[in-house]
Amino acid sequence: MKTGRRALPVILLALGAGFLVLGILNGEVAIVVSRAANICLECIGIG
């Protein structure tokens, strides 16, 4: 039973890393940075 409890965080970490890589390869980084910049500029009243 202890093996299953130790395996779960490793599996979740690997799954999260996999989704992170998929997002990077899919070009999502540019979209997120663009939206964040727009929100920041709107916040200070420039955008």
Phi and psi in degrees as GROMACS dihedral restraints (atoms count N, CA, C in turn):
[ dihedral_restraints ]
;  ai    aj    ak    al  type     phi  dphi    fc
    3     4     5     6     1   -67.3    20    10
    4     5     6     7     1   -29.2    20    10
    6     7     8     9     1   -63.6    20    10
    7     8     9    10     1   -40.2    20    10
    9    10    11    12     1   -66.0    20    10
   10    11    12    13     1   -36.6    20    10
   12    13    14    15     1   -71.2    20    10
   13    14    15    16     1   -31.7    20    10
   15    16    17    18     1   -80.9    20    10
   16    17    18    19     1   -27.3    20    10
   18    19    20    21     1   -75.9    20    10
   19    20    21    22     1   -30.6    20    10
   21    22    23    24     1   -60.3    20    10
   22    23    24    25     1   -50.1    20    10
   24    25    26    27     1   -61.8    20    10
   25    26    27    28     1   -35.2    20    10
   27    28    29    30     1   -66.7    20    10
   28    29    30    31     1   -42.5    20    10
   30    31    32    33     1   -63.6    20    10
   31    32    33    34     1   -44.6    20    10
   33    34    35    36     1   -65.8    20    10
   34    35    36    37     1   -38.0    20    10
   36    37    38    39     1   -64.5    20    10
   37    38    39    40     1   -43.9    20    10
   39    40    41    42     1   -64.9    20    10
   40    41    42    43     1   -39.6    20    10
   42    43    44    45     1   -64.7    20    10
   43    44    45    46     1   -44.1    20    10
   45    46    47    48     1   -62.6    20    10
   46    47    48    49     1   -42.7    20    10
   48    49    50    51     1   -64.3    20    10
   49    50    51    52     1   -38.0    20    10
   51    52    53    54     1   -63.4    20    10
   52    53    54    55     1   -43.6    20    10
   54    55    56    57     1   -66.8    20    10
   55    56    57    58     1   -34.9    20    10
   57    58    59    60     1   -63.2    20    10
   58    59    60    61     1   -45.0    20    10
   60    61    62    63     1   -64.6    20    10
   61    62    63    64     1   -42.4    20    10
   63    64    65    66     1   -60.7    20    10
   64    65    66    67     1   -41.1    20    10
   66    67    68    69     1   -64.3    20    10
   67    68    69    70     1   -41.2    20    10
   69    70    71    72     1   -64.8    20    10
   70    71    72    73     1   -45.1    20    10
   72    73    74    75     1   -67.3    20    10
   73    74    75    76     1   -26.0    20    10
   75    76    77    78     1   -84.3    20    10
   76    77    78    79     1    -5.8    20    10
   78    79    80    81     1    86.9    20    10
   79    80    81    82     1    16.5    20    10
   81    82    83    84     1   -71.5    20    10
   82    83    84    85     1   -21.4    20    10
   84    85    86    87     1   -61.9    20    10
   85    86    87    88     1   -44.6    20    10
   87    88    89    90     1   -62.7    20    10
   88    89    90    91     1   -38.7    20    10
   90    91    92    93     1   -66.7    20    10
   91    92    93    94     1   -44.6    20    10
   93    94    95    96     1   -65.1    20    10
   94    95    96    97     1   -43.6    20    10
   96    97    98    99     1   -64.9    20    10
   97    98    99   100     1   -40.3    20    10
   99   100   101   102     1   -62.5    20    10
  100   101   102   103     1   -45.7    20    10
  102   103   104   105     1   -66.7    20    10
  103   104   105   106     1   -39.6    20    10
  105   106   107   108     1   -63.5    20    10
  106   107   108   109     1   -41.1    20    10
  108   109   110   111     1   -64.4    20    10
  109   110   111   112     1   -41.0    20    10
  111   112   113   114     1   -63.4    20    10
  112   113   114   115     1   -42.7    20    10
  114   115   116   117     1   -63.7    20    10
  115   116   117   118     1   -42.8    20    10
  117   118   119   120     1   -62.7    20    10
  118   119   120   121     1   -44.2    20    10
  120   121   122   123     1   -65.9    20    10
  121   122   123   124     1   -36.7    20    10
  123   124   125   126     1   -67.3    20    10
  124   125   126   127     1   -35.8    20    10
  126   127   128   129     1   -64.0    20    10
  127   128   129   130     1   -40.1    20    10
  129   130   131   132     1   -92.6    20    10
  130   131   132   133     1     1.1    20    10
  132   133   134   135     1    89.8    20    10
  133   134   135   136     1    14.3    20    10
  135   136   137   138     1   -91.5    20    10
  136   137   138   139     1   -39.7    20    10
